[in-house]
């Protein structure tokens, strides 16, 4: 595949293709393998120190300079389309070419989902302690949420999602669908049409001889299709013996707080069978506390969350039989941290006992109606 240089020193302005209020989910994907960018992308920013190319390896953005890195210089591509409603943006980024740097110099690259009221950034950079990823959400230009997370490799899949007015960020090793939640935030300012940037940013006073980031692919799914995975926020669970029943057909994540007289939150759900994976993480846990993350119902699997694993644990089965299960967390102490339970494949809810009772009454009435009609027919 031939490679063609992108002129990152010239701002490309291409007409926006708005897709507001889509009734069905749509997906746009790109592996940037063509000789040139297609019409979905324009070029922004840059200087003579930046260059870029597309090809079989993806979208490559390079920085090379022998002088001190100027403050706030960046370059990349932006989407010429906008998207609205629920969305999921996934990017595969290779940061092998980002150098370890000193505290006075900052080098990163990442995906920015943005509009007039907010910016949702997720992207890795290298520091002295090795590869990490940073997530950050800005509301009206003010930082409101964020977190750093150590990466297991320098090629990862990074995910940004919006469900209603809530933003979620998570990360997974390349080739895995087992995403670890980073954090989430909710605000009415997060609503509205959005776009996405992919770029490289260099800032500081110490010279950076070279830096490279490669975007291997991007996938943008957007729209208001109710089949899109959803998140249940501020969830209130039950005990392990009496879990609260979930409702919905495509549940990707459950969030809430553990606390109260019974410090446990367990939820009943239905699983259709097959490979199962779930990750639980806690924010705000006391360093000395311990929590149990459990899957119950035909199985009894427990993993411990504590300071040694940064309060992150997972449960996985290569082939979990179809059926109803319970999943949740129990606390060994009184602190009230926020939890995130993320599912590799969305789960579905199960009817409440009262719903089953109404259904049985309905079935009984239907049976009586059928019997009545049969009698009428015989007469």
C-alpha positions in Angstrom: 0.0 0.0 0.0 1.5 3.3 -1.0 1.9 6.0 1.6 1.0 9.7 1.0 2.1 12.5 3.3 -0.5 14.7 5.0 0.2 18.4 5.1 -0.3 18.9 8.8 0.8 22.5 8.6 -2.3 23.5 6.6 -5.7 23.6 8.2 -8.2 21.6 6.0 -11.8 22.8 6.2 -14.3 20.4 4.9 -18.1 20.8 5.1 -19.7 19.1 8.1 -22.1 16.2 7.6 -24.5 16.5 10.5 -26.4 13.3 11.6 -28.5 14.7 14.4 -31.3 12.7 16.1 -30.7 9.5 14.3 -33.5 7.0 15.0 -31.3 3.9 14.4 -27.8 3.2 15.3 -25.1 3.8 12.6 -21.5 2.9 12.6 -18.5 4.5 10.9 -15.2 2.7 10.9 -11.8 3.5 9.4 -8.4 1.7 9.5 -6.7 4.5 7.6 -5.2 2.0 5.2 -5.9 4.1 2.1 -3.3 6.2 0.3 -5.1 9.3 1.4 -7.7 10.3 4.0 -11.3 9.9 2.9 -13.9 12.6 3.1 -14.8 11.7 6.7 -11.6 13.4 8.0 -9.9 16.7 7.7 -6.4 17.9 8.9 -5.8 20.4 11.7 -3.0 22.3 13.3 0.6 21.4 13.0 3.9 23.1 12.2 7.0 22.1 10.1 8.0 19.8 13.0 4.9 17.6 12.3 4.2 15.1 9.5 1.7 12.4 8.9 0.8 9.5 6.7 -1.8 6.8 6.1 -1.2 3.2 4.9 -1.3 -0.4 5.9 -0.1 0.4 9.5 -2.9 3.0 10.1 -2.7 6.8 10.6 0.8 7.8 11.7 1.5 11.2 13.2 5.2 12.2 13.8 6.9 15.0 15.6 10.6 15.7 15.1 12.6 18.7 16.3 16.0 19.6 17.8 14.6 22.7 19.6 12.7 23.0 22.8 9.1 21.9 22.3 6.9 24.9 21.9 3.9 25.2 24.3 0.7 23.8 23.1 1.7 22.6 19.6 -0.4 19.8 18.3 -1.6 18.2 15.1 -4.0 15.6 13.8 -7.2 14.9 12.1 -10.8 15.8 12.9 -14.1 14.2 11.8 -16.0 16.1 9.2 -19.2 14.3 10.4 -21.0 14.9 13.7 -23.0 12.4 15.7 -25.8 12.6 18.3 -27.6 10.4 20.8 -25.9 7.5 22.5 -22.5 6.8 21.1 -19.5 4.5 21.5 -16.1 5.6 20.1 -13.3 3.0 20.1 -9.8 3.7 19.0 -6.8 1.3 18.8 -3.6 3.3 19.5 0.0 2.2 19.3 2.2 4.4 21.6 5.4 2.6 21.2 6.9 5.7 19.5 6.0 8.0 22.4 9.2 8.7 24.4 9.7 8.6 28.2 10.0 12.3 29.2 10.8 14.5 32.2 8.2 16.2 34.4 8.8 19.4 32.5 7.7 18.0 29.1 4.4 16.5 28.1 3.9 14.3 25.1 0.6 12.5 24.4 -1.9 11.5 21.8 -5.5 10.6 22.0 -9.1 10.8 20.9 -11.1 13.9 21.9 -14.9 13.7 21.6 -16.2 17.2 21.9 -18.8 19.9 21.3 -19.4 23.4 22.6 -20.1 22.4 26.2 -17.7 19.6 26.9 -14.6 17.6 25.8 -14.1 14.0 26.6 -10.5 12.9 26.2 -8.9 9.5 26.5 -5.3 8.8 25.3 -2.0 7.4 26.5 1.4 9.0 26.9 4.8 7.9 28.2 6.3 9.3 31.4 9.3 8.1 33.5 7.2 5.4 35.1 6.2 3.9 31.7 3.1 3.8 29.6 -0.1 5.0 31.3 -3.4 6.2 29.9 -5.3 9.3 31.0 -9.0 10.0 30.8 -10.4 13.4 31.4 -13.8 15.2 31.0 -14.0 18.9 30.8 -17.3 20.8 31.2 -17.4 24.3 29.7 -13.6 24.2 29.7 -13.2 23.2 33.3 -11.8 19.8 34.3 -14.4 17.9 36.3 -13.3 14.2 36.2 -10.3 12.1 35.3 -8.0 9.3 36.2 -4.6 7.8 35.2 -4.3 4.0 34.7 -1.2 1.9 34.1 -1.3 0.1 30.8 -0.2 -3.6 30.3 1.0 -2.9 26.8 1.7 0.0 24.4 -1.1 -1.1 22.0 -4.6 -0.8 23.5 -8.2 -0.2 22.7 -9.7 2.9 24.3 -13.4 3.3 24.6 -15.6 6.5 25.1 -19.3 6.2 25.6 -22.3 8.4 26.1 -25.6 7.0 27.4 -28.1 9.8 27.9 -26.2 12.6 29.7 -23.5 10.3 31.2 -20.0 9.8 29.8 -18.0 6.6 30.4 -14.4 5.8 29.7 -12.6 2.4 29.7 -9.6 0.5 28.3 -8.7 -3.0 27.2 -5.6 -4.7 25.9 -5.5 -5.1 22.1 -7.6 -8.0 20.9 -9.6 -8.2 24.2 -13.2 -7.2 24.8 -12.7 -7.2 28.6 -12.7 -3.4 29.2 -11.7 -2.0 32.6 -13.8 1.1 33.5 -11.8 4.2 34.2 -14.5 6.6 35.4 -17.8 8.3 34.4 -19.5 11.7 34.8 -23.0 13.0 34.3 -24.2 16.5 33.2 -26.9 18.0 31.0 -24.1 19.8 29.2 -22.9 16.5 27.8 -25.9 16.4 25.4 -25.8 17.5 21.8 -24.1 16.8 18.5 -20.4 15.9 18.8 -17.3 15.3 16.7 -13.9 13.5 17.3 -10.2 14.4 16.9 -7.2 12.1 16.7 -3.9 13.9 17.4 -0.4 14.2 18.9 0.4 16.9 21.4 3.8 18.1 22.5 4.4 20.7 25.3 7.3 21.7 27.5 10.7 23.3 27.9 13.0 20.2 27.4 13.7 19.2 23.8 11.8 16.2 22.4 13.9 14.8 19.5 11.1 12.6 18.2 7.6 11.3 19.0 5.2 9.1 17.0 1.7 7.8 17.6 -0.2 5.4 15.3 -4.0 5.2 15.2 -4.7 1.7 13.9 -8.4 2.0 13.7 -11.5 3.9 14.9 -15.1 2.9 15.2 -17.9 5.3 16.0 -21.4 3.9 16.7 -24.1 6.5 17.3 -27.9 7.0 17.4 -30.8 6.3 19.7 -31.4 2.7 19.0 -32.6 1.2 22.3 -30.5 -2.0 21.6 -27.4 0.0 22.3 -25.8 -1.2 25.6 -26.9 0.9 28.5 -25.7 1.7 32.0 -27.7 1.5 35.2 -26.5 4.4 37.4 -27.1 4.9 41.1 -28.1 1.3 41.3 -29.5 -0.1 44.6 -28.8 -3.8 45.0 -29.9 -6.4 47.4 -28.1 -9.0 49.4 -26.4 -12.1 48.1 -29.5 -14.1 49.3 -32.0 -11.7 47.9 -30.5 -9.8 44.9 -32.3 -7.0 43.2 -33.7 -7.9 39.8 -32.3 -5.9 36.8 -34.5 -4.8 34.0 -33.5 -4.1 30.4 -32.3 -6.1 27.4 -28.7 -4.8 26.9 -26.9 -3.8 30.1 -23.2 -3.0 29.7 -22.5 -1.5 33.2 -23.9 -1.0 36.7 -22.7 1.8 39.0 -23.6 2.6 42.5 -22.4 3.0 46.1 -21.8 0.3 48.7 -22.9 1.3 52.2 -25.7 1.3 54.7 -26.6 -1.2 57.3 -26.0 -4.1 54.8 -22.9 -3.1 52.9 -23.6 -5.3 49.8 -25.1 -4.7 46.4 -26.1 -7.8 44.4 -28.2 -8.0 41.2 -30.1 -10.7 39.5 -29.7 -11.0 35.7 -30.1 -13.4 32.8 -27.2 -14.8 30.7 -27.8 -16.3 27.3 -24.8 -18.6 27.5 -21.2 -18.4 26.1 -18.0 -16.6 27.1 -18.6 -14.4 30.1 -16.4 -11.6 31.5 -17.0 -8.9 34.1 -14.8 -6.3 35.7 -15.5 -4.6 39.0 -13.6 -1.4 40.1 -14.0 0.8 43.2 -13.3 4.5 43.5 -12.8 6.1 47.0 -12.2 2.8 48.9 -10.2 3.1 52.1 -6.7 1.7 51.5 -7.1 -0.8 54.3 -10.5 -2.2 53.3 -11.3 -5.4 51.5 -14.3 -6.3 49.2 -15.6 -9.5 47.6 -16.7 -9.5 44.0 -19.0 -12.6 43.5 -20.9 -14.4 40.8 -23.6 -16.8 42.1 -26.2 -19.1 40.7 -25.0 -22.6 39.6 -21.5 -21.3 40.3 -19.9 -19.6 43.3 -17.0 -17.6 42.2 -15.3 -14.9 44.4 -12.4 -12.5 43.7 -11.0 -10.1 46.3 -10.6 -6.4 45.7 -8.1 -4.6 47.9 -5.2 -2.1 47.7 -2.8 -4.8 46.2 -4.9 -4.8 42.9 -6.0 -1.2 43.1 -9.5 -2.4 43.9 -10.0 -3.9 40.4 -11.0 -7.5 39.9 -12.5 -9.7 37.2 -14.6 -12.8 36.8 -14.5 -14.7 33.6 -15.7 -18.0 32.2 -14.9 -19.5 28.7 -18.4 -20.9 28.5 -20.9 -19.9 31.2 -24.2 -21.9 30.8 -27.4 -20.0 30.0 -29.5 -19.1 33.0 -30.2 -16.6 35.8 -27.3 -15.5 38.0 -26.5 -12.9 40.6 -23.5 -10.7 40.6 -22.3 -8.0 43.1 -20.0 -6.7 45.8 -19.9 -7.0 49.5 -17.8 -4.8 51.8 -15.8 -5.9 54.8 -15.8 -2.4 56.4 -18.0 0.7 56.6 -16.5 3.0 53.9 -18.9 3.8 51.1 -17.0 3.7 47.8 -18.4 4.0 44.3 -18.4 0.8 42.2 -18.4 0.1 38.5 -19.4 -3.4 37.3 -18.7 -3.7 33.6 -19.7 -6.6 31.4 -17.7 -7.9 28.4 -20.9 -8.8 26.6 -24.1 -7.0 27.7 -26.4 -8.9 30.0 -30.2 -8.7 30.2 -32.6 -8.3 33.2 -35.0 -10.9 34.6 -38.6 -10.2 35.6 -39.5 -9.3 39.1 -41.5 -11.9 41.0 -44.6 -9.6 40.8 -44.1 -9.5 37.1 -44.0 -13.2 36.9 -47.2 -13.3 39.0 -49.0 -11.0 36.6 -47.8 -13.0 33.6 -49.1 -16.2 35.2 -52.5 -14.6 35.8 -52.5 -13.5 32.2 -51.6 -17.0 31.0 -54.4 -18.4 33.3 -56.9 -15.9 31.9 -55.8 -16.8 28.4 -56.4 -20.5 29.2 -59.8 -19.8 30.6 -60.7 -17.8 27.5 -59.5 -20.7 25.2 -61.5 -23.2 27.3 -64.6 -21.0 27.1 -64.3 -20.7 23.4 -63.9 -24.4 23.1 -67.1 -25.0 25.1 -68.9 -22.5 22.9 -67.8 -24.3 19.9 -69.0 -27.7 21.1 -72.4 -26.3 22.1 
